[in-house]
Amino acid sequence: MRARSRKGRVLALAALLGLAVPLAAAGPAAGAAEERVVEGVGAVAVKGAPKPVSGTPREAALRAAIGEAVRKVAIELLPHMDLAAAGPAVDQALGDPRSYANRFRIVEDRGEGPAMLVQEPGVTTEYVMVVQAQVDVARVRQSLERSHLLTSAGEDSPRQRLRVVIEDVEGYGSYMAVRTLLDDLGVRGAVPVEMERGRAVLEVESRMRPEELLASLIRSAPPELRLEPVSSDAASLTLRARFISPPVGGAP
């Protein structure tokens, strides 16, 4: 009975947002909530490198690109930490960041060229790779929690109830994409309080201020989801959400 009522709520929500969703879509959408597709750029020194890289420059740049994608997810989970100070602590907590990438694809192999991203004395050329990695957000979060980085980033700030207003919602897929991002950022207790065609309002519990949460949502959105800030005040934030290309894995 409980499962049947949950499916009924999903269908009712989909109808309000103007998109018919089959019952089978409810399961996969929830299962994908702890993965995120993130782009990373990796650059390694070639000529003038202070020390040799492990493997070929191409292999080293690929490892660096995957590592940057995973590191982006970790930093986004720590919005209260100073980014300059967080880097070494995050690297230590993660260990080998490649172990958090379930899959990846090479977006661009730029090869060897003049050093622009590698800013080290004596380096004249670098090898650059761009990848899109599917990052296991849950495992990243667990590593940060084990290292007490998440606790130090947020436990001293009380949770507050905020309203998240999503405008120009094109369907259930974009609504659930925002819900997924909220989960990834550690926001809890999301409850839909208003639903109408093209608009959804959630109440959430967050340790972030509305402007911080709005910035984190926009920064952590996958490439296929466009989030645009509208406004924020002491108790709410408003944004627009729409897909600019089909979401990875297909829309519900």
TIDREN-406060 format. One record per residue (C-alpha): y negated, x negated, z; residue in one letter. Coordinates in nm, 4 decimals, decimal comma. Layout:
BEGIN
SITE         y         x         z  tormar
SITE         Y         X         Z       A
...
This chain:
BEGIN
SITE         y         x         z  tormar
SITE    0,0000    0,0000    0,0000       M
SITE   -0,2408   -0,2810    0,0861       R
SITE   -0,1758   -0,4632   -0,2443       A
SITE   -0,2272   -0,1376   -0,4356       R
SITE   -0,5623   -0,0724   -0,2658       S
SITE   -0,6766   -0,4301   -0,3357       R
SITE   -0,6014   -0,3884   -0,7062       K
SITE   -0,7897   -0,0618   -0,6971       G
SITE   -1,0970   -0,2350   -0,5569       R
SITE   -1,0763   -0,5001   -0,8296       V
SITE   -1,0676   -0,2351   -1,1005       L
SITE   -1,3537   -0,0418   -0,9420       A
SITE   -1,5638   -0,3571   -0,9214       L
SITE   -1,4849   -0,4457   -1,2821       A
SITE   -1,5891   -0,0995   -1,3959       A
SITE   -1,9213   -0,1274   -1,2153       L
SITE   -1,9909   -0,4603   -1,3785       L
SITE   -1,9133   -0,3227   -1,7227       G
SITE   -1,5837   -0,4978   -1,7986       L
SITE   -1,2320   -0,3565   -1,7967       A
SITE   -0,9902   -0,5958   -1,6250       V
SITE   -0,6091   -0,5642   -1,6362       P
SITE   -0,4270   -0,5710   -1,3038       L
SITE   -0,2588   -0,8999   -1,3931       A
SITE   -0,5980   -1,0755   -1,3995       A
SITE   -0,6485   -1,0460   -1,0241       A
SITE   -0,3800   -1,3018   -0,9336       G
SITE   -0,4765   -1,5992   -1,1567       P
SITE   -0,8471   -1,5643   -1,0748       A
SITE   -0,7746   -1,6157   -0,7066       A
SITE   -0,5348   -1,9035   -0,7736       G
SITE   -0,7939   -2,0977   -0,9754       A
SITE   -1,0537   -2,0873   -0,6971       A
SITE   -0,9770   -2,4384   -0,5694       E
SITE   -1,0104   -2,6268   -0,8986       E
SITE   -1,3242   -2,7167   -1,0870       R
SITE   -1,3874   -2,8787   -1,4252       V
SITE   -1,6464   -3,1558   -1,3871       V
SITE   -1,7823   -3,4107   -1,6336       E
SITE   -1,7932   -3,7757   -1,5353       G
SITE   -1,9387   -4,0849   -1,7015       V
SITE   -1,7777   -4,4227   -1,6427       G
SITE   -1,9395   -4,7547   -1,7324       A
SITE   -1,8005   -5,1032   -1,6641       V
SITE   -1,9490   -5,4436   -1,7332       A
SITE   -1,7929   -5,6455   -2,0183       V
SITE   -1,9940   -5,9510   -2,1191       K
SITE   -2,1510   -6,1175   -1,8201       G
SITE   -1,9343   -5,9205   -1,5744       A
SITE   -1,9440   -6,0844   -1,2293       P
SITE   -1,5661   -6,0357   -1,1968       K
SITE   -1,2909   -5,9300   -1,4378       P
SITE   -1,1880   -5,5640   -1,4467       V
SITE   -0,8341   -5,4444   -1,3885       S
SITE   -0,6758   -5,3752   -1,7284       G
SITE   -0,8825   -5,3405   -2,0440       T
SITE   -1,2512   -5,2402   -2,0322       P
SITE   -1,1546   -4,9047   -2,1863       R
SITE   -0,9001   -4,8364   -1,9100       E
SITE   -1,1504   -4,9405   -1,6423       A
SITE   -1,4225   -4,7162   -1,7879       A
SITE   -1,1784   -4,4249   -1,7986       L
SITE   -1,0884   -4,4757   -1,4316       R
SITE   -1,4580   -4,4949   -1,3431       A
SITE   -1,5364   -4,1733   -1,5321       A
SITE   -1,2612   -3,9778   -1,3559       I
SITE   -1,3754   -4,1241   -1,0251       G
SITE   -1,7331   -4,0118   -1,0842       E
SITE   -1,6200   -3,6559   -1,1623       A
SITE   -1,4246   -3,6382   -0,8356       V
SITE   -1,7092   -3,7970   -0,6418       R
SITE   -1,9491   -3,5298   -0,7730       K
SITE   -1,7315   -3,2583   -0,6214       V
SITE   -1,7218   -3,4417   -0,2878       A
SITE   -2,0999   -3,4872   -0,2771       I
SITE   -2,1528   -3,1185   -0,3581       E
SITE   -1,9422   -3,0283   -0,0545       L
SITE   -2,1800   -3,2321    0,1635       L
SITE   -2,5243   -3,0838    0,0893       P
SITE   -2,6668   -3,1881    0,4261       H
SITE   -2,5915   -3,5579    0,3831       M
SITE   -2,8340   -3,8074    0,2354       D
SITE   -2,6879   -3,8912   -0,1065       L
SITE   -2,7662   -4,2637   -0,0810       A
SITE   -2,5983   -4,2870    0,2582       A
SITE   -2,3064   -4,0610    0,1649       A
SITE   -2,1739   -4,2748   -0,1206       G
SITE   -1,9820   -4,5456    0,0715       P
SITE   -1,8499   -4,2963    0,3295       A
SITE   -1,7280   -4,0604    0,0573       V
SITE   -1,5561   -4,3438   -0,1305       D
SITE   -1,3771   -4,4507    0,1860       Q
SITE   -1,2686   -4,0933    0,2640       A
SITE   -1,1335   -4,0294   -0,0852       L
SITE   -0,9477   -4,3532   -0,1419       G
SITE   -0,8350   -4,3474   -0,5063       D
SITE   -1,0421   -4,0595   -0,6540       P
SITE   -0,8134   -4,0337   -0,9582       R
SITE   -0,5439   -3,8753   -0,7415       S
SITE   -0,7619   -3,5617   -0,7098       Y
SITE   -0,7866   -3,5037   -1,0860       A
SITE   -0,5041   -3,2717   -1,1925       N
SITE   -0,5897   -3,3102   -1,5608       R
SITE   -0,8591   -3,4677   -1,7735       F
SITE   -0,9670   -3,4993   -2,1338       R
SITE   -1,1811   -3,7626   -2,3010       I
SITE   -1,5064   -3,6091   -2,4198       V
SITE   -1,6526   -3,9267   -2,5696       E
SITE   -1,5387   -4,2870   -2,6060       D
SITE   -1,8671   -4,4696   -2,6562       R
SITE   -1,7018   -4,8096   -2,6614       G
SITE   -1,8789   -5,1373   -2,5952       E
SITE   -2,2544   -5,1595   -2,6316       G
SITE   -2,5693   -5,3011   -2,4720       P
SITE   -2,5736   -5,2635   -2,0937       A
SITE   -2,7794   -4,9616   -1,9922       M
SITE   -2,5854   -4,7913   -1,7128       L
SITE   -2,4543   -5,1093   -1,5505       V
SITE   -2,7496   -5,2703   -1,3799       Q
SITE   -2,6147   -5,6048   -1,2617       E
SITE   -2,7651   -5,9524   -1,3105       P
SITE   -2,6261   -6,1309   -1,6149       G
SITE   -2,4454   -5,8287   -1,7636       V
SITE   -2,5287   -5,7874   -2,1320       T
SITE   -2,2705   -5,5338   -2,2551       T
SITE   -2,0802   -5,2429   -2,1041       E
SITE   -1,7948   -5,0085   -2,1990       Y
SITE   -1,8682   -4,6356   -2,1513       V
SITE   -1,6364   -4,3344   -2,1387       M
SITE   -1,7156   -3,9650   -2,0776       V
SITE   -1,4411   -3,7359   -1,9475       V
SITE   -1,3959   -3,3786   -1,8300       Q
SITE   -1,1684   -3,3707   -1,5256       A
SITE   -1,0060   -3,0740   -1,3534       Q
SITE   -1,0609   -3,1607   -0,9876       V
SITE   -0,8554   -3,0276   -0,6972       D
SITE   -1,1397   -2,9112   -0,4722       V
SITE   -0,9091   -2,8173   -0,1840       A
SITE   -0,7665   -3,1700   -0,1615       R
SITE   -1,1136   -3,3236   -0,1775       V
SITE   -1,2259   -3,0960    0,1053       R
SITE   -0,9215   -3,1872    0,3155       Q
SITE   -0,9915   -3,5598    0,2792       S
SITE   -1,3546   -3,5106    0,3809       L
SITE   -1,2461   -3,3049    0,6814       E
SITE   -0,9940   -3,5703    0,7889       R
SITE   -1,2748   -3,8257    0,7788       S
SITE   -1,5007   -3,5877    0,9775       H
SITE   -1,7628   -3,5904    0,7041       L
SITE   -1,7671   -3,2141    0,6649       L
SITE   -1,7917   -3,1657    1,0409       T
SITE   -2,0833   -3,4077    1,0698       S
SITE   -2,2530   -3,2493    0,7681       A
SITE   -2,2540   -2,8928    0,8936       G
SITE   -2,1166   -2,8170    1,2401       E
SITE   -2,4530   -2,8801    1,4054       D
SITE   -2,6096   -2,6040    1,1929       S
SITE   -2,5261   -2,2433    1,2866       P
SITE   -2,4008   -2,0078    1,0188       R
SITE   -2,6419   -1,7378    0,9087       Q
SITE   -2,6004   -1,4237    0,7033       R
SITE   -2,7604   -1,4506    0,3614       L
SITE   -2,7856   -1,2220    0,0617       R
SITE   -2,6845   -1,3642   -0,2749       V
SITE   -2,8223   -1,1547   -0,5609       V
SITE   -2,6627   -1,2146   -0,9013       I
SITE   -2,8595   -1,0754   -1,1939       E
SITE   -2,7655   -1,0368   -1,5620       D
SITE   -2,3950   -1,0317   -1,4714       V
SITE   -2,2052   -0,9998   -1,7985       E
SITE   -1,8747   -0,8926   -1,6459       G
SITE   -1,6138   -0,9533   -1,3822       Y
SITE   -1,5556   -1,3099   -1,5049       G
SITE   -1,9072   -1,4365   -1,4318       S
SITE   -1,9129   -1,2531   -1,0977       Y
SITE   -1,5863   -1,4189   -0,9925       M
SITE   -1,7138   -1,7574   -1,1153       A
SITE   -2,0028   -1,7352   -0,8666       V
SITE   -1,7605   -1,6243   -0,5926       R
SITE   -1,5453   -1,9300   -0,6707       T
SITE   -1,8441   -2,1638   -0,6422       L
SITE   -1,9379   -2,0092   -0,3070       L
SITE   -1,5833   -2,0715   -0,1809       D
SITE   -1,5930   -2,4310   -0,3067       D
SITE   -1,9194   -2,4927   -0,1205       L
SITE   -1,7684   -2,3747    0,2084       G
SITE   -1,9487   -2,0393    0,2177       V
SITE   -1,7454   -1,7825    0,4093       R
SITE   -1,7311   -1,4084    0,4672       G
SITE   -1,8600   -1,3043    0,1245       A
SITE   -1,8826   -0,9241    0,1126       V
SITE   -2,0094   -0,7265   -0,1909       P
SITE   -2,2717   -0,4814   -0,0632       V
SITE   -2,4276   -0,3589   -0,3876       E
SITE   -2,2715   -0,3267   -0,7316       M
SITE   -2,4214   -0,1852   -1,0481       E
SITE   -2,3982   -0,2677   -1,4155       R
SITE   -2,5372   -0,6180   -1,4678       G
SITE   -2,6148   -0,6810   -1,0999       R
SITE   -2,4182   -0,7725   -0,7869       A
SITE   -2,5295   -0,8419   -0,4302       V
SITE   -2,3170   -1,0329   -0,1786       L
SITE   -2,3634   -1,0972    0,1900       E
SITE   -2,2314   -1,4391    0,2916       V
SITE   -2,2172   -1,6700    0,5936       E
SITE   -2,3587   -2,0157    0,5270       S
SITE   -2,4863   -2,3173    0,7173       R
SITE   -2,7136   -2,3986    0,4234       M
SITE   -3,0621   -2,2603    0,3896       R
SITE   -3,1043   -2,0219    0,0936       P
SITE   -3,2866   -2,2804   -0,1193       E
SITE   -3,0184   -2,5408   -0,0439       E
SITE   -2,7389   -2,3015   -0,1337       L
SITE   -2,9151   -2,2002   -0,4543       L
SITE   -2,9573   -2,5646   -0,5573       A
SITE   -2,5940   -2,6440   -0,4718       S
SITE   -2,4660   -2,3493   -0,6760       L
SITE   -2,6636   -2,4541   -0,9819       I
SITE   -2,5686   -2,8198   -0,9454       R
SITE   -2,1956   -2,7460   -0,9063       S
SITE   -2,1625   -2,4860   -1,1859       A
SITE   -1,9117   -2,5822   -1,4588       P
SITE   -2,0487   -2,6567   -1,8076       P
SITE   -1,9496   -2,3167   -1,9467       E
SITE   -2,1338   -2,1207   -1,6748       L
SITE   -2,5131   -2,1110   -1,6821       R
SITE   -2,6811   -2,0374   -1,3481       L
SITE   -3,0586   -1,9995   -1,3462       E
SITE   -3,2666   -1,9808   -1,0267       P
SITE   -3,4858   -1,6738   -0,9833       V
SITE   -3,6126   -1,6862   -0,6254       S
SITE   -3,5264   -1,7540   -0,2629       S
SITE   -3,6721   -1,6634    0,0748       D
SITE   -3,5689   -1,6992    0,4387       A
SITE   -3,2690   -1,4668    0,4091       A
SITE   -3,1724   -1,4416    0,0428       S
SITE   -3,1440   -1,6097   -0,2929       L
SITE   -3,1437   -1,4669   -0,6434       T
SITE   -2,9952   -1,6199   -0,9585       L
SITE   -2,8830   -1,5272   -1,3074       R
SITE   -2,5264   -1,5956   -1,4194       A
SITE   -2,3782   -1,5912   -1,7677       R
SITE   -2,1136   -1,7770   -1,9648       F
SITE   -2,2404   -1,9843   -2,2575       I
SITE   -1,8853   -2,0424   -2,3827       S
SITE   -1,5437   -1,9067   -2,2802       P
SITE   -1,4502   -2,0309   -1,9308       P
SITE   -1,1714   -2,2863   -1,8985       V
SITE   -0,8420   -2,1011   -1,8837       G
SITE   -0,9894   -1,7864   -2,0360       G
SITE   -1,2011   -1,5116   -1,8866       A
SITE   -1,0243   -1,2411   -1,6806       P
